[in-house]
C-alpha cells in the first residue's frame, strides 16, 4: 500500500485487520451513499412522479442502497462475535477469554468521541440556521447522545437522522457478549441451529409486527436476522467452511460498527489480540459473478416479505464469497477499497449533511435540470469530493486517534505535562 495511504489505515489493538471485512464495509457505505444521493436529490430538486422509464431505472439502482445499513448489521454480527467465538470454537491453547470490561470500555472510547462531536456540530448548525430553536432541539440532542431518540420520540433523530441505525447497533453491542455464549456449545450443528432459530424468529417478528414503511425506529428485533447472519458467518469462518484467498488477509479480526464498530464504526479491533487462522477445507471455491444478477433481482423487489427473507441469505453468500472467491477477495483487499472501508464510521456520520447542503444549494440556485438522473450526477459530482475531503480530515484528526486504546491516558498525560509546564513558568 502506498506510503501516503498508510496514514489512513485503521489502528487495531492487535495491529492486524481482515481486509475483506473492510472491503465489505466499502460496499455497504457505497450503497448508502448512492441511496442518500438519490433520496436527498429528489427531496430538494422535486421531480414529478411517476418517473419516466430511464429515470426510473436510475432509481431502481440507487433506491435499494439503504440495504447497505443491513449489510453493516451483518458485518457487526461477524466482528463482534469473532473474539468471543475464537476461544470457544477454535479452542486454541493459551487463548484468552475476552474481557467484558475491555469490550465495553473499548466501544466507549473508540466510538463516542466522533459521534458526540458530530452531534454537537449539527446541533449548533441547526440552531444557527434557525431550522429549530435551541430549546426545541435540546431534548432531541440529549436523547440522541444516549441513543434513545427512537424509543423516546418514535422517529429518527432531528440532529442526525442517520443515527437511527447507530441506536440499533448500541442495543446489539450491549447484548452481543451474552448472545455470543452460543459459541460455547460444542456441537457445530447445535450452534448453527440456534442461530438459525433466532434468524427465523426475527423474520417472523418483522413479518407479523412490521414497522411502518420508511420508519427508522431502532428496534433490534426488527433487524436481528442480520446480526444473526453475522454470527453464522463467524461460525463458518472459524470452522473452516471457507477457503482463504492466499495472501489477501493480513490477520485478525477485532472487537470494535458502525455502522463499528458497527460494521460501520470499524467494529473490528480485537481487544485481546492474537491471529485467527481459519482452517482450510475441501469446499470448492465458487465464483462471485452470480451475486450481481441476484442483486439486480433483489433491487426489483419492493420492501416486503420476499425481500426480508432473501436478504440474510444473500448477505451470507456475499460474506462467504469475500473469502472463497479469489477475484472478489482480491478486489475487497486491494488498493483504496479497504482503506475507505476502514473510514466508514466517519463517512457515515458526515455524508448525509454534506449531500443535503449541496442538494439544497443546487435547488435554491435553480441549477437542477428536472431530469432525475442528471440531477443525481450533478449532486454527486459536487458532494462526493466534499464528503471525501471532510471525511479524510475528520478521520485523521478525530476518529483515528481514538482508535488507539490508550488515547485517554495519553491525552491525560499531555494535559498534565502542559499544566505542570505552565505552573513552573509562573
N, C-alpha and C positions, 0 to 999 in steps of 0.2 A: 504494500500500500504506500502511496506517495507520502513523503515525509510531512508535507503540509496537512494532509488529511488525518494524520495520526493525532493531531490536536483535537479532532472531533470524535475520536474513539471513546466509547463508554468506558468508565472506570468501574471495574468489578472487584469485589473483595479478593477473589482468587486470582485475578489478573487474566482470566480466560473467559471467553464467551462462546456461545453456539451461534455461529454466523448465520446458519439457516434460519434460526428464530428471528434474528434481527432482519433478515430478508423478508420473512413473513410479515413483520411489523411494517416494513416498507410497503408491501402490497395493501395492507389494511389502511394505512394513512393515505395512500394514493386514492383508494376508493372513497374515503371520507372527503378528501379534497374535491374530487370530481362531483360528488353529490352536493356539497355545500356551494360550489361554484354555480351549478345549475339551479339549485333551490333559491339561493340568495339573488342571483341574477334575475330570475323571474319575479322575485319579490319587489325589487326596486325598479326594474325595467318592464313593467307589466306587458305580458304577451297574451293575445286573445286565445281563448280555448274554444273548441279543441285545436291543438296544434296541427298544422299541415304535416303530411307524412314524413318529409325529410327531417323536419324539426322534431317530430315525434320519435324518430329513430335515434336522434341525439339524446333525448330524454330517456329513452329505453336503456341507453348505455349508462348514463350517469345517474339515473333515478334510483337505481338499486345500490348506489355507493354507500348508503347508510349501513349496509350489511358489513362494511369494514369494522364497525363497532363490535358486532357479534364475533368477528374473527379475532379482534382484540381480546374478547372474553375467553375464547378458546386458548389463546396464547397464554393468558394469565393462569388459566387452569393448569397448563403444562408446566410453566416455570415455577409456580408456587408449590406445586405438588412435588417437583423433582428433588429438592433437598430432603424432604421427608420420605419419599419413596426410595431414594437411593440406599438408605441404610437398611430398610426392611426388605426390599425386593432383591437387591444385589447381595446383601448380607456380606459386605466387604469387611475384611479383617481390619480392625482399628478404626472403622468408620465412626465418626462422632454423631451423637444424636443432636439434631438441630435444636438450638436454644430458643425457646419461646420469647425470652426477654430480648435477645438479639433480633429475632424476627420482627417483633412489633416496633422496637426502637429503630431498626433499620428503615422501616417504612415511614416512621415519623420524621426522621432526619433527612431522608432521601427525597420524599415526595412533597412534604408540606411547604418548605420554603418557596419553590416555584409556584405552587398553587396559591398560597396566601398572597404573594407579591402580585400575581396577575389579577386576583380578585380585588385587591386594594386599588390597583391601577385602573381597572374597569369601573369600579365604584366612583373613583374621582372623576373619570372622564364623563360618565353618565350624569353625574351631578353638575359638572361644569357646563355641559351642553344642554342642561335643563331637560334632559329626557325624563328624569324623575327628580323629585325634590330629595334633599338629604334625609329628612325624617321618613319619607315614603319608602326610600330604598334601604334604609339602615336595617330593618328587620330581615330583609332578604339577604343582606350581606352576612349577618350573624348566622342565619340558617345555612347559607352556602359554606361558610367557614367550617361548620361542624357536620357537613354532608347530610343535612336533614331537610333541605329545602323541598324536595319532592314529597316527603312524608308530611311536612308541616303545612305546605301551601298547595299541594296537589298538582304542581306543574313544575316545569323546568326553571332553573334559577334565573331571576331577572338580571343578575350581574354577569353571568356567563352561561348561556343556555346549553352549551355543550357539556356542562359539568354534570348533567343527569347521569351519564354513564360512569363517571367517577364515583358517584354515590353508590351505584351498584357494585363497583369494584371494591369499595371500602367494606360493604357488607360481606363480600366474599373473603376479603383479607382477614376479617375477624373470625370467620368460620373455617378458613382453609386448614389450619392445623388440626382441628377436630375432624374435618372431612377426610384429611389425609391418613387418618388411622385405618382407613380401608386397606391401605397397603401393608398393614400388619398381618392381614390374612395370608396364610402361607400358600394356599392354592390359587394359582393364577385365574382359574375358571371362576372361583367364588368371588374374587376381587372384581373381575370384569362383569360378572352378572349383577353384582351390587351396584356398580357404577352405571350399568345399562338401565337398571331399575330406576335410579334417580333420574336418568335422562328421559325415560319414558314417562315417569310421573310428572316431570316438568312440562313435557309436551302436552300431556293430558290437562294439566292445570292451565296452560296457555290456551288450550282449545275450549275448555269448559268455562273458564273465567277470564276471557280476553280483556285486555285493556282497550280503551277506545283507540281507533286508528289515529296515528300521529301522537299518541300520548307518550310522554317520556317519564312516567312515574318510575322511580328507581326500585322496582320490585324484583328482588333477587330470584324468586321462584319463576318469574316470567322468563328469565334468561339462564336458569341453572343448567339447562341442557348443554349450553356451550361450554361452561366451566367443566361439566362432567365429561364432555368430549375431550377437553384438555387432559383430564385425569386418565382417560382411556388411552390417549396418545402417549402419555408418560409411561404407562404400564407396558405398552407395546414397544416403546423405545428401549426401555431398560431390559426387557426380557429377550431382546434380540430378534424381534419380529421385523426389524428394519435393517437395511444394509447401508452403511455409511458410504457416501461417495468419498473416495480416497483423498486425503489431504485437504479436505474442504472445511472441516470443523476444527477450530483451534482449541477447544477444551470444554470447560464445564458450563453448567447452567447456573443460574443464580436464583436467589430467592428474593429479589427486589420487586406497572400497568401495565395502560395505563397506561391509559389505556390508557409500570408497570406497569416490576411495577405492574400496573395493569399491563396488559400486553402493550399498552401504550406507554406506560410510565417507565419502561425499561425494567420491568419486573424480571430481572434475570440475574441478580447478583447473589451468588451463593455465599451466605454469611458464614458458612463453615468450610469453604474451600474444597480442595480435592478435585481429582479429574474423573469424569464419568466416561467410561469407555464401554459403549454398548456392545453386546456380543453380536458377532456376525451370524447370519442364518443362511439357510439354503433357499430362502424365498426369492424367486427371480425378480429382478428389478422391472418395474412397469413404466412404460412411457407416460410422460405427463401431458402430452398434447391433447388427450381426450378431455382434460379438465376444461379446456376452452369452449368446445361446443356445449358441454353441460352447463357452464356458466351462462352462456347465451340463452339456453333454455330456461334457466332459473330466473334470468332477468325478465323473461316474458311472463312469468307467473305473478299474479297480484299477491299482496301480503295476506296470505290465507293459510289454511291448514296444510295444504300440499307443500308450500314453501317452508313452513315451520318444521315440518317433518323431514324435509330433504336437506336443509342446511347443515345440521350437525354432522351428517354422514359425508356431505361434500367437504366440509372443513376438515374432517378426519382424513379424507383422501388427500387433501392439499398438504396436511401435516406429514403424512406418510411419504408422499411424493417428494417433499422437501429434502428427505434423506435418501430416498430409494432411487429417484431419477437423477442420473449423473448430470444431465444438462440443466435441469431445473435447479438442482442443488448448486451447480456452478454459478448460475445466474444470481441466486439468492446470496451467495457467499462472496461475490467478487465486486470490486470497484466501489462505487459510491452507494450501492444498494444497501449493504449492511451498515454503512456509515449513517445514512439518512434514517435507516431503521432504528438505530440507536438513539436518535434525536426525537423520536415521535412524541414523547410526552410534551416537550416544548412546543413542537409544531401543533399538537392538538390544542394546547392551551391558547395559542396565539392566532391560529389561522382564520377562524370564523369572523373575528372582529376586523381583521385586515381586509378580508374579502368583502365584508359588509360595507366598510368605509369606502372601498374602491367602487363597488356597485352603486352606492348612494351618490357618489360624486359624478359618475358616468350618467346616472339618471338625471341629476339636477342640471347638468350642463347639456342635456339633450344629445349626448353622443351615441345613444343607442340606435340601432338600425331597425328595430322592430322584428328582426329575424332572431329567433331564439339561439340558433347555433352560432351565428356571427357574434351576438352579444356575449355568449359564453366565452368565445375565443378572445374577445376584447378584454373582458374582465380577467380572464386567465393570464393574458399577456402582461397586464399591469400588476395584478395582485400576487401571482406566484413568485416573481422575483422579490417582491417586498416581504412575502412570507419567508422566503429562503434567507434573506438578509437579517430580518428581525429574529428568526429562529436561531441562526448561527450565532448572533451576538448574545442572545439570552442564554443559549446553551453553554457558551464558553464562560460567561460571567456569573451565571446563577446555577443552572442545573448540574453541569459537570463538576464544579467544586463540591456540590452537595452529594455527589456520588462517592466521595471519599468518606468512609465510615467514621473517620476521626476528625471531620471538619469542625464539630462543636468544640472539641478540645484544642484544636489548632487555633481557632478563632479566639477562644478564651485566653490562650497563651499570648497571642499577639496583642489583644486589648490590654492584658495585664502588663506586658512589657512596655507598651506605649504609655500606660498610666504611670508606671514607675519612672520612665524616662522624663515624662512631664513633671512629675513630683520632684525629681532630682534637679531639674533645670530651674526650679523656682528659687 
